[in-house]
């Protein structure tokens, strides 16, 4: 069952990354080096120093708008690696309703 979810997650996350990249073009957010599905105990996603986005396979069980939130959050880290004022300023521009999406996910983790 885990392998089935992982396969579905890889397909869904790859297609959603393309959509999210298209939606953030005007903010000069670059494509990550790679997208990997990686089991994490306490996170939905992560952006690595090597330029990869890691996404928790359990994320695929949630609505697309939540998946998009996590992907866009990690894409914003390509410009601002820390959760600082600049990062949240960009996230607010790119995805004004990010807090609602985040709240939905926090109920499940």
C-alpha positions, 0 to 999 in steps of 0.5 A: 500500500505504501508503494502504491501511495508513493507512486501516486504521489510522484505522479501527482506532485510532478504534475502539480509542480508544473502548475505551481511553477507556471503560477509563480513565473512572474516572481522569478522563482526558479525551478528546483533541481529535483522533486523527491518523495521522502517520508518525513515524520513531522513535515509535509515538505522541505527544500534542501541546500542542494536545490531539491524539494522533498515532499511527504508521500502522505501529502497526496491524501490531501486536497490539491489546494493543500498540495499546491500550498506545500509546493509553493511554500518550498518554491519560495525557499528557492529565493529565501531559504529562511522563514524570515520577513522576506520569505513570508512577504513573498509567500503572501504575494504568491499565495495570499490564502496560504494560512488557510491552506496550512491550517487545513494540513495542520489538522492532520499532522 
